[in-house]
Amino acid sequence: MAAETNCVHSAFELAEANDSKWNSHPQIFLEPIEKSTDLKAEVMKKVEETCSCTPARAKDLLLSFLPVLKWLPKYKLKENVLGDLMSGLIVSILLVPQSIAYSLLAGQEPIYGLYTSFFGSIIYFLFGTSRHVSVGIFGVLCLMVGEVVDREVQRAGYGLESSIPSRYQIDVYLNSSTLRPLTMNQTSPMLCDRSCYAITVGATLTFIAGIYQVAMGFFQVGFVSVYLSDSLLSGFVTGASFTVLTSQVKYLLGLDIPRSNGIGSLVTTWINIFRNIHKTNLCDVITSFLCLLVLIPTKELNERFKSKLKAPLPTELVVVVVATLASHFGKLKEKYDSSVSGHIPTGFLPPQPPDWTLIPSVAIDAVAIAIIGFAITVSLSEMFAKKHGYTVKPNQEMYAIGFCNIIPSFFHCFTTSAALANTLVKESTGCKTQISGLVSGLVTLLVLLVIAPLFYSLQICVLGVITIVSLRGALQKFGDLPKMWRLSKVDTVIWFVTMLSSALISTELGLLIGVCFSMFCIIVRTQRPEGQLLGWVPESEIYEPLPAYKDLQTKLGIKVFRYEAPLYYANKENFKSMLYKRTGVNPLLELAAKRKVQKQKLGEKMTSSNRNPAEVSVQLVTQPLAFHTIVIDCCAVQFLDTAGIHTLKEVHKDYGEIGIQVLLARCNPDVRDSLHRGEYIKKGEKTVLFHSVQQAVEYGCCASEASWK
């Protein structure tokens, strides 16, 4: 009797200490740290920390805002300069033809693509924290910009061509050209031609996207990118690549058809292509075929032997030079009416502010562009930082890419971000720091000041081929699908949904659909998670799911249950049904059966004088339960809402009414705090929370022995 009394006394002492660590040895009490509840004091402390200004803090702010001031003075010239120069030159060789080609995708003249690449490289050199990212023109963003530009150009009343004088007149004197602005009111779209109005729309859209990105950096909402998973971004880029490819087919065939915008633009474009297939320009088709015949095998060779090649073969530049010479000396425009790039002026246009009247029309479109540009930049930055052992700051990256859009928008540029293909080339050719980006920008400047007019005879179909070949990486993602399916079926479905919606509906809606579907998958997985009974690993305190491992043991009379999700309003019924199913006891049904038996006992009358009342009582007794304690392992329950707390209280009450105690183990501090605030443990009740499953099991065994004795 003394041992029995001591066991019960210890159990009651433990119940009074909700946060104690119970076992058969001396008890350990964990006292929680009191959290400050003075909201005003906390706010004032944060304000003082943020607004305090000391020389040291001012220096830190300046260095964090302009990272180049921190790393450039420490630049190791002998170790890094050769790799930076080499990678900068090679990237610029690829960047020039790509800039000209992607300008068409954005609905702009080639010169504006060169402007964009130049300013993007220089500004990211000043503000960026990644050593390897190459900032320039990204095909998917160009597509999104081009769709907005075409829509606004059509709203303004421009057709495919316009004879209205440009705001800028190009005066050609022998081999040089200058740009002279006309003195006209720039707020009226009809005072400049289609090309002029297109870059006005593109620059305004870029300005708003940059404002969004800087605002997100200021409010430190870089966490937004976590909602764009790798599978979602990959599916979006692949789907948008189909739209990019479709938009370039007309250039390969030499067709003069308008770009289709809106929902189903991919299907509409292909319908227009086949309707006008009889107008195909044979010269452009032959040129496109020859360029593909050179570019695709060379790209494969670069990929296969990249470990042996010191630098990738500059095939795009060679193709551009050869195609320009062939077009010029063969007079392909005059003889076969082949479309060419036309005159590309040298120098810079005077800066001008965005068209403020266009902001309401493009503000919504800029949201998706801002998020995609930031997500691509941060993803690439973190990937290469992890590979090379340094860190990047997501919020500073948002500032950097925001300024790469805001500042160039005053200089006739369109949206920019990190470019995957050029970043891979940059990293593989020995890049060490952003000095490489500075070199690329200076080479692009040389092209802008001297070389640009030499591309006059370059056929448009060659630029289309360069754009299509650059999509190889995105389209090759289909080869990764079997591996992705084996790793995660849910991620594969997200990839397919995002890819198909981006390709068949539209790029903006495709991104939105992908995000919504991804969130829906998360909700479904938390709404109907798994719940398993656990078994004990012999000679340890480890508990694992019974269906997953062999040779696990169970304690007689105790069921250990683990729920693999937070407990909230959407899955509370699933939690209860899973618990009832795994334990094999539904307390509501058991309680109803018990009450029915009691009712029958009270209403039973002796119908025969020969029947013994004891026999009747024996016939009406319910079957005894196989266990007396349920331990719920809450290690996977990250949080509880009000419905979750009420659910646990109901489970505790319902099982208690049929003689089964419910114990909670391994609750994190937030869950424990929610349980205390929700009065899960009321004063006077002998219910405890345990820090381990083993403690709860031992408590259940001891309490059962005490009550049995």
RAURPE-V791154 format. One record per helix or strand. SS is the DSSP state (a for helix, b for strand). FROM is the first residue (numbers start at 1). TO is the last residue. Records with the same first field share a line. If there is no record, write none. Layout:
SS=FROM-TO + FROM-TO
This chain:
a=2-16 + 39-51 + 55-65 + 68-71 + 77-105 + 110-127 + 139-155 + 189-191 + 194-218 + 222-227 + 230-253 + 265-275 + 277-279 + 282-304 + 315-330 + 332-336 + 356-388 + 394-406 + 408-411 + 420-428 + 435-455 + 460-469 + 472-487 + 489-504 + 507-527 + 572-583 + 587-603 + 613-620 + 642-657 + 669-677 + 693-708
b=20-21 + 28-29 + 135-136 + 168-173 + 176-181 + 340-340 + 417-418 + 459-459 + 531-536 + 543-545 + 553-553 + 558-563 + 567-567 + 629-633 + 640-640 + 661-665 + 689-690
